[in-house]
Amino acid sequence: MQQNADQTQCLPLLPLRDVVVYPQMVIPLFVGREKSIQALEAAMEADKRVLLVAQREASQDDPDNADLYAMGTVADIMQLLKLPDGTVKVLIEGSFRADVIDIEENEVGYTQAHLIPRESEPLTSREQEALVRVLLNQFEQYVKLSNNLQYEAMIAAVRVDDPSKLADTVASHLALKISEKQELLETISTTDRLERAYAFMESEIGILQVE
C-alpha cells in the first residue's frame, strides 16, 4: 500500500507492555491505566477500533512517541468488561499494520495516534508454495517440542490460506523477545517475514531439543 496523506487516520491509542499484537490475532488484554481506559471508552463510542503499539520499556507508565515503536496494529474491540477493581478486560482482534505518524493527548484526556495503514507485500505463486510448505513443517516440529503450545495451534495454522496471515499466525505463537516480535511485525515483505519466522523457529527448536 502506498503511503499518502489521504490515508492518514486518527484512532485512540493503547500502549502495550510486554506484548505485540499481529493482524488476525485474537487476545484478551487487561487494562488499568486511566488514559488507556478512556481510549477504550472513546473507541467503543465510535467504531470500536484502537491502535495497539508496544512500548520499548514496559516500566514506562506514561509513554510518549520516543517510548513507543513506530509501527503498531489497528484492532477491533470484540468485547469489553469492566472489572470490580476498576480495571478493564478487553478482547481484541488485530486487523492491519499501521505506521505511527505521531501521538498526542486530546482535550478529553486520552492519547490518540495519527497513523497510515500498511499492507504486506505479496508473494509470487512459486515462492508461496515452497515457503508455506517449509514453514508449516517447521511449525509442526516446534509445536511438538513446545510445552506451551497445543496441537490446535498447528491445526489453526494449516487452515490459514493467506501466506501473510500464516506468517503472522506463526509469529503470534513463538516464544520471542518483544523486540523480536516487533521485528516480525515491522517486516512488510511477506517473503521476508516467512523466512524470519522460520529462522526464529529454527533457533528455538535447537534450544528445545537441547532441553
Phi, psi and chi 1 to 4 in degrees:
 res  aa     phi    psi   chi1   chi2   chi3   chi4
   1 MET       -  127.9 -179.4 -179.7  -75.1      -
   2 GLN   -74.3  138.3  -63.2  -62.9  -45.2      -
   3 GLN   -86.0  133.1  -67.4 -171.0   29.0      -
   4 ASN  -154.8  167.0   60.2   60.0      -      -
   5 ALA   -62.8  -28.5      -      -      -      -
   6 ASP   -65.4  -22.5  -65.3  -22.5      -      -
   7 GLN   -90.0   -3.9  -65.5  172.7  -25.9      -
   8 THR   -63.1  131.7  -57.5      -      -      -
   9 GLN  -122.2  162.1  -59.2  177.7   18.2      -
  10 CYS  -128.8  123.3 -175.7      -      -      -
  11 LEU  -135.8  155.2  -72.7  174.9      -      -
  12 PRO   -59.1  142.1  -23.8   34.0      -      -
  13 LEU  -104.3  135.4  171.8   70.9      -      -
  14 LEU  -122.1  100.5 -164.8   63.2      -      -
  15 PRO   -70.8  141.7  -11.0   26.5      -      -
  16 LEU  -117.2  136.8  -59.2  179.5      -      -
  17 ARG   -96.8  128.3  -54.3 -178.4 -158.4 -104.2
  18 ASP    59.6   27.5  -64.0  -34.7      -      -
  19 VAL  -152.3  141.0   63.0      -      -      -
  20 VAL  -118.6  126.7  173.0      -      -      -
  21 VAL  -102.6  133.4  173.1      -      -      -
  22 TYR  -104.0  159.7  -63.6   97.2      -      -
  23 PRO   -55.2  142.5  -28.1   36.4      -      -
  24 GLN    74.0   -5.0  -79.1   70.2   59.0      -
  25 MET   -81.5  129.1 -177.3  175.4  170.3      -
  26 VAL  -106.8  125.3  177.3      -      -      -
  27 ILE  -151.1  140.7 -175.4  174.0      -      -
  28 PRO   -84.4  140.0   28.3  -29.7      -      -
  29 LEU  -125.2  141.6  -59.7  171.0      -      -
  30 PHE  -106.3  122.0  -68.9   88.0      -      -
  31 VAL  -117.3  128.1  179.6      -      -      -
  32 GLY  -123.0  -21.6      -      -      -      -
  33 ARG   -71.3  135.6  -72.6 -177.5  -81.4 -164.4
  34 GLU   -58.8  -43.9 -173.6   58.1   36.2      -
  35 LYS   -60.5  -40.6  -84.2 -173.1 -175.5  179.3
  36 SER   -68.3  -39.1  -65.4      -      -      -
  37 ILE   -64.0  -41.7  -68.1  172.8      -      -
  38 GLN   -63.9  -37.3  -72.3  179.4   -3.6      -
  39 ALA   -64.3  -40.9      -      -      -      -
  40 LEU   -65.2  -41.8  -72.2  171.6      -      -
  41 GLU   -63.4  -39.5  -70.8  172.2  -14.4      -
  42 ALA   -64.3  -40.5      -      -      -      -
  43 ALA   -64.6  -39.9      -      -      -      -
  44 MET   -63.3  -32.3  -69.5  -62.1  -72.2      -
  45 GLU   -79.8  -15.9  -69.0  173.1    4.6      -
  46 ALA  -105.6 -115.0      -      -      -      -
  47 ASP  -105.7   14.6   58.1    2.1      -      -
  48 LYS    61.6   34.1  -64.7 -173.5  177.6 -179.5
  49 ARG  -121.4  140.2  -78.9 -161.8  152.5  174.1
  50 VAL  -134.6  160.9  -70.1      -      -      -
  51 LEU  -102.3  123.9  176.7   66.7      -      -
  52 LEU  -101.1  124.2  -51.5  173.1      -      -
  53 VAL  -133.9  130.1 -175.0      -      -      -
  54 ALA   -74.5  143.4      -      -      -      -
  55 GLN   -83.4  145.9  -64.8 -177.2 -162.3      -
  56 ARG   -69.7  -36.9  -63.7  178.7 -175.2  -84.9
  57 GLU  -125.4  120.7  -65.1  -67.4  -22.6      -
  58 ALA   -64.7  -24.6      -      -      -      -
  59 SER   -74.1  -14.7   58.9      -      -      -
  60 GLN   -72.8  119.2 -178.9   60.6 -105.1      -
  61 ASP   -83.4  -30.6  -84.2  -28.0      -      -
  62 ASP  -129.6   73.0 -169.1   15.2      -      -
  63 PRO   -68.0  143.8   25.8  -34.2      -      -
  64 ASP  -113.3 -167.9   58.4   20.5      -      -
  65 ASN   -51.0  -45.8  -95.7  -34.7      -      -
  66 ALA   -68.1  -22.8      -      -      -      -
  67 ASP   -88.7   -6.4  -58.8  -47.1      -      -
  68 LEU  -114.3  151.9  -61.3  169.8      -      -
  69 TYR   -70.5  160.2  -75.4  103.5      -      -
  70 ALA   -86.9   -3.3      -      -      -      -
  71 MET  -133.4  138.9 -178.4  177.9  -74.1      -
  72 GLY  -136.3 -164.7      -      -      -      -
  73 THR  -128.3  126.4  -59.5      -      -      -
  74 VAL   -76.7  130.6  171.7      -      -      -
  75 ALA  -130.3  152.6      -      -      -      -
  76 ASP   -98.3  134.7  -63.3  -57.9      -      -
  77 ILE   -81.9  118.7  -60.7  172.4      -      -
  78 MET   -91.8  -33.7  -58.0  171.2   68.9      -
  79 GLN  -158.3  142.0 -170.1  178.0   41.4      -
  80 LEU  -135.2  130.6 -173.2  143.6      -      -
  81 LEU  -132.8  123.9  179.4   65.5      -      -
  82 LYS   -86.2  127.4  -66.9 -175.8  177.7  179.7
  83 LEU   -93.9  157.3  -57.2  176.2      -      -
  84 PRO   -57.2  -28.8  -25.1   34.2      -      -
  85 ASP   -83.4    5.1   63.1   -2.4      -      -
  86 GLY    95.7  -11.7      -      -      -      -
  87 THR   -83.5  171.5   61.2      -      -      -
  88 VAL  -126.6  135.0  168.0      -      -      -
  89 LYS  -104.0  125.3  179.4 -178.2  179.4 -178.2
  90 VAL  -128.5  133.9   59.3      -      -      -
  91 LEU  -101.3  122.1 -175.9   67.3      -      -
  92 ILE  -125.7  157.9   58.5   93.5      -      -
  93 GLU  -128.4  122.7 -179.7  178.7   17.8      -
  94 GLY   -62.8  142.4      -      -      -      -
  95 SER  -114.7  -57.2 -178.0      -      -      -
  96 PHE  -156.5  158.9   56.0   86.5      -      -
  97 ARG   -71.3  154.9  -71.8  167.8  166.1   76.2
  98 ALA  -153.1  138.9      -      -      -      -
  99 ASP   -81.8  133.8  -73.5  -41.7      -      -
 100 VAL   -86.4  117.9 -177.1      -      -      -
 101 ILE   -81.8  -52.6  -52.8  -54.8      -      -
 102 ASP  -163.5  166.7   61.5   27.8      -      -
 103 ILE  -127.0  154.1   66.7  170.8      -      -
 104 GLU  -154.2  151.3   62.0 -173.6   11.8      -
 105 GLU   -89.0  126.4 -171.2  170.8  -36.3      -
 106 ASN   -88.1 -179.2   63.3   15.5      -      -
 107 GLU   -68.4  -20.8   65.2  -81.8   -0.4      -
 108 VAL   -76.0  -29.2 -177.5      -      -      -
 109 GLY   120.8  -10.5      -      -      -      -
 110 TYR   -97.9  169.0   66.6   85.3      -      -
 111 THR   -96.2  135.8  -55.4      -      -      -
 112 GLN  -122.6  157.9   58.4 -170.7   20.7      -
 113 ALA  -124.9  140.1      -      -      -      -
 114 HIS   -94.6  129.7  -63.7  -85.9      -      -
 115 LEU  -141.1  161.8   59.5   96.4      -      -
 116 ILE  -126.7  123.5  -66.3  179.7      -      -
 117 PRO   -61.2  148.0  -21.1   32.9      -      -
 118 ARG  -128.0  135.4  -70.0  -71.4  -63.7  -88.1
 119 GLU  -105.9  149.9  -79.1 -176.5   -1.4      -
 120 SER   -70.9  147.6  -63.4      -      -      -
 121 GLU   -79.9  128.0  -64.9  171.4    2.5      -
 122 PRO   -72.6  168.6   27.6  -34.0      -      -
 123 LEU  -100.6  158.0  -66.5  170.9      -      -
 124 THR   -78.5  159.5   65.9      -      -      -
 125 SER   -62.7  -35.5   56.4      -      -      -
 126 ARG   -68.9  -44.8 -174.7  177.6  -63.0  176.4
 127 GLU   -59.0  -44.7  -83.0 -178.7  -36.1      -
 128 GLN   -57.4  -50.4  179.4  171.6  -33.5      -
 129 GLU   -61.1  -46.9 -170.8  176.7  -28.7      -
 130 ALA   -69.5  -47.8      -      -      -      -
 131 LEU   -64.7  -41.9  -82.3  171.4      -      -
 132 VAL   -63.6  -43.5  166.1      -      -      -
 133 ARG   -62.2  -45.1 -174.0  171.4   62.5 -112.0
 134 VAL   -64.8  -42.4  167.1      -      -      -
 135 LEU   -65.4  -42.1 -171.8   72.8      -      -
 136 LEU   -65.1  -39.0  -77.8  173.4      -      -
 137 ASN   -62.4  -43.2  -71.6  -20.5      -      -
 138 GLN   -66.2  -40.8 -177.5   87.1  -38.6      -
 139 PHE   -66.0  -36.3 -171.5   52.4      -      -
 140 GLU   -61.7  -42.4 -178.0  174.3   12.5      -
 141 GLN   -64.9  -40.2 -172.2  179.7    1.5      -
 142 TYR   -63.2  -43.5  178.9   75.9      -      -
 143 VAL   -63.1  -40.9  170.1      -      -      -
 144 LYS   -63.6  -36.2  -74.1  177.5  179.8  176.3
 145 LEU   -84.0  -26.1  -72.9  169.2      -      -
 146 SER   -81.0  135.9  174.4      -      -      -
 147 ASN   -81.5  -14.9  -66.4  -35.7      -      -
 148 ASN   -96.1   -7.7  -60.6  -39.5      -      -
 149 LEU  -114.2  137.0  -71.7  179.2      -      -
 150 GLN   -88.5  158.6  -57.7  -64.6  -36.0      -
 151 TYR   -65.4  -18.3 -156.8   70.3      -      -
 152 GLU   -59.5  -29.0  -74.8   77.3    6.0      -
 153 ALA   -62.4  -38.9      -      -      -      -
 154 MET   -67.4  -43.0  179.1   63.4 -155.4      -
 155 ILE   -61.3  -43.1  -58.4  -59.2      -      -
 156 ALA   -61.2  -40.7      -      -      -      -
 157 ALA   -66.4  -40.7      -      -      -      -
 158 VAL   -62.0  -32.7  169.9      -      -      -
 159 ARG   -77.9  -10.9  -71.2  176.5  177.7  163.1
 160 VAL   -79.4  121.4  176.6      -      -      -
 161 ASP   -99.2   -6.4   55.9    3.0      -      -
 162 ASP  -102.2  123.2  178.7   89.3      -      -
 163 PRO   -57.5  -38.5  -24.0   33.7      -      -
 164 SER   -65.0  -44.1  175.9      -      -      -
 165 LYS   -65.2  -36.1  -67.7  178.0 -177.4  177.3
 166 LEU   -62.7  -44.9  173.1   63.4      -      -
 167 ALA   -59.6  -41.5      -      -      -      -
 168 ASP   -69.8  -38.8  -72.4  -22.3      -      -
 169 THR   -62.0  -46.2  -60.2      -      -      -
 170 VAL   -63.4  -45.1  169.4      -      -      -
 171 ALA   -58.6  -36.5      -      -      -      -
 172 SER   -67.0  -20.2   69.5      -      -      -
 173 HIS   -97.4   -6.6  -71.2  -64.7      -      -
 174 LEU   -81.8  140.5  -60.0 -177.2      -      -
 175 ALA   -86.0   81.8      -      -      -      -
 176 LEU  -118.8  163.6  -57.6  173.9      -      -
 177 LYS   -68.2  157.2  -61.8  173.2 -175.7  173.7
 178 ILE   -58.0  -40.3  -68.2  -59.6      -      -
 179 SER   -63.7  -33.9   58.3      -      -      -
 180 GLU   -74.8  -39.3  -67.7  169.2  -27.8      -
 181 LYS   -63.9  -39.1  -77.2 -176.4  172.6  -73.6
 182 GLN   -65.5  -38.0 -177.8   68.4   26.8      -
 183 GLU   -58.6  -41.9  179.9 -173.5  -27.8      -
 184 LEU   -67.8  -37.4  -75.8  169.8      -      -
 185 LEU   -62.2  -40.2 -178.1   71.8      -      -
 186 GLU   -80.9   -4.6  -66.6  179.0    5.7      -
 187 THR   -84.1  101.8  -56.0      -      -      -
 188 ILE   -76.4  -35.6  -64.2  -59.5      -      -
 189 SER   -68.8  123.0  162.9      -      -      -
 190 THR   -63.3  -38.9  -59.9      -      -      -
 191 THR   -58.3  -50.2  -55.6      -      -      -
 192 ASP   -63.0  -37.7  -69.7  -13.3      -      -
 193 ARG   -69.0  -41.0 -164.3  162.7   -3.4  111.5
 194 LEU   -61.7  -42.1  -71.7  166.3      -      -
 195 GLU   -69.2  -38.7  -71.0  175.3  -13.5      -
 196 ARG   -69.8  -39.2  -71.6 -172.1 -171.8 -169.2
 197 ALA   -61.4  -40.1      -      -      -      -
 198 TYR   -62.4  -45.1 -179.4   89.7      -      -
 199 ALA   -63.8  -41.7      -      -      -      -
 200 PHE   -62.0  -42.6  -80.0  131.1      -      -
 201 MET   -65.1  -39.7  -88.3 -166.8  -68.7      -
 202 GLU   -58.6  -43.9 -163.5  168.3   39.3      -
 203 SER   -65.1  -44.8  174.2      -      -      -
 204 GLU   -65.2  -40.3  -75.4  -65.9  -54.3      -
 205 ILE   -63.0  -38.8  -74.9  170.5      -      -
 206 GLY   -60.2  -42.4      -      -      -      -
 207 ILE   -66.5  -44.2  -65.7  168.9      -      -
 208 LEU   -64.0  -37.5  -69.8  168.7      -      -
 209 GLN   -66.3  -37.4  -74.9  174.3  -28.0      -
 210 VAL   -65.6  -41.0  168.9      -      -      -
 211 GLU   -67.3      -  -70.3  175.9  -11.0      -
